[in-house]
Amino acid sequence: DGEVFKVMHVDTGEFAAVKRIELHNMTEDQLNNIMVEINLLKSLNHPNIVKYLESIRTEEHLNIILEYVEAGSVRAVLDKFGAFLEPLAAHYTFQVLEGLCYLH
């Protein structure tokens, strides 16, 4: 778990998403699991999977910097615009399935 922020790179003007995870109550096993996940994210390269950019660790936080996706998650789009018509639902389903196929 953690908070997600939209940030802008001051030199390039590009947007990114930063997932900030508090470290103060985290066990070593939990941190190790997150690092395994980060290493997996580093290796992924698919248009339907959000891209890992970098991570920055401070004493208090682990900041995971990811590609910013303007529309957000499918859930966020559904919450904002309501149910999809069948062609759009098929389009999103196809994209999700393509990502899942890549992962397997």
KALIN-V975299 format. One record per backbone hydrogen bond with DSSP energy under -1.0 kcal/mol. NH is the residue of the N-H (numbers start at 1). CO is the residue of the C=O. If there is no record, write none. Layout:
# KALIN-V975299
NH_CO / NH_CO
This chain:
# KALIN-V975299
3_20 / 5_18 / 7_16 / 9_14 / 13_9 / 16_7 / 17_66 / 18_5 / 19_64 / 20_3 / 21_62 / 23_60 / 26_23 / 31_27 / 32_28 / 33_29 / 34_30 / 35_31 / 36_32 / 37_33 / 38_34 / 39_35 / 40_36 / 41_37 / 42_38 / 49_46 / 53_65 / 54_65 / 56_63 / 58_61 / 62_21 / 63_56 / 64_19 / 65_54 / 66_17 / 67_51 / 77_73 / 78_74 / 79_75 / 80_76 / 81_77 / 82_78 / 89_85 / 90_86 / 91_87 / 92_88 / 93_89 / 94_90 / 95_91 / 96_92 / 97_93 / 98_94 / 99_95 / 100_96 / 101_97 / 102_98 / 103_99 / 104_100
